[in-house]
């Protein structure tokens, strides 16, 4: 059996009891190490994921958990699935197992090999975002904001945010994560040298949104646009901040702290109860303060 | 401290380890019994929630869990919060704590009384819906389909589904739940007599969608529209069925089984990987079958 186990957000204790029992029954355990990270199970210096705290909490032997990078999951999936008709194999995913296309692909591969698959759901940013106080039924499509490079500065997220706003809906912006990426030069030269993991911050995202607004000028995400920064959702160090995009760009990095960050752009109509929740986390001195 | 603990979907084992530890530390435990139900912890005959399986699994004394109905949460919230500055109180919510406005209200009341609040997230239908194979980032706003009555047959969900389709987005339809409701006559007469719990089925929802389509005729949700039925997501008895709305109306009730049901209307463009997932659960004989 293949178990696809969501780890939720936050720390090792956010696994469900069902998920924990599944992991403990498994011969091999993999951890998705490229679409997200377990907050608090990350090497402070390198940013790379660490498996020891998870193994210790699950009560499984040190070294059991194999970090699965993109190459392993997308090109060597059969290694992961090998023997899964006889023994239990777990694939752990931060958030919910169906949060990324690549896990759906693994699910389908297993089904085609007649391997029974059991999915154990958990929270992800898609529903956890409700913690900021904006109601889930008032969110439109999710957008992703990728790291801009010198030559690649896409703006397709802008039109999606605009569509959501037209429908009076909020937008959850997922911020780019680059784990075990190769530079263009190393990739072309075939060198297996990897860059340090990078996690987009709220400040970087806000700056990119302002850049696109300055270019397209349709009044979607300017310096005065309200926004909600969400850092480390579900962890003890969780921080939610309500302010404007301009204020976020001007803020100091320590305000938001370590990864992971997400950003929410509220729609044009914020319900009274929603605003009351947002004001609990107002950036001190923000022009959006109601006090 | 007030703990708002998400129970996830499925059964009692879908609580997180963090949530379980919180519940076990509490002096009083309430269970939201009117916005959703724990599948498998429901009286077969009456449909009402049962707390014994939860108490047994959590290892807390029988009778500890108090069923919280709408009246208690909305009118007597102070009863729930009483003493929470000295002792731990848990409020359990099926899915995620921020799935319904009423829990946000409880959160705010606690904050105003200087009661520390800790939210323990869990999966809800909002992200668990990815299990059907449609990608979460291709969903638009969520709609709710309420039970039609003789005189009240609202159709506001129709325009929302239409907007999502225009943006090539899928729509998650949440189906109405009526737990401990009073009839109009009993309400007017002030009689505390409650109706049997009712949970809208996929067949009922499909029939209502077809009725609104027949009235508004904008080709949003007709008999040939593809749809995904999701029953008891996360439970062992989970069933996902892909077919058309017309086929669902004509299906027999046992095909979908017991509550809770949800319905997804895919957008006009279904990605290849999504279609491969949907075909795994095709209704036998459906006109959408690719085989």
Interface residues (C-beta under 8 A of the other chain):
Chain A: X6 X8 X9 X10 X11 X13 X14 X15 X16 X17 X18 X20 X21 X95 X96 X97 X98 X99 X101 X104 X105 X107 X108 X111 X119 X121 X122 X123 X124 X126 X127 X128 X130 X131 X133 X135 X136 X137 X138 X139 X140 X141 X142 X143 X144 X163 X167 X169 X233 X234 X273 X276 X277 X280
Chain B: X6 X8 X9 X10 X11 X13 X14 X15 X16 X17 X18 X20 X21 X95 X96 X97 X98 X99 X101 X104 X105 X107 X108 X111 X119 X121 X122 X123 X124 X126 X127 X128 X130 X131 X133 X135 X136 X137 X138 X139 X140 X141 X142 X143 X144 X163 X167 X169 X233 X234 X273 X276 X277 X280
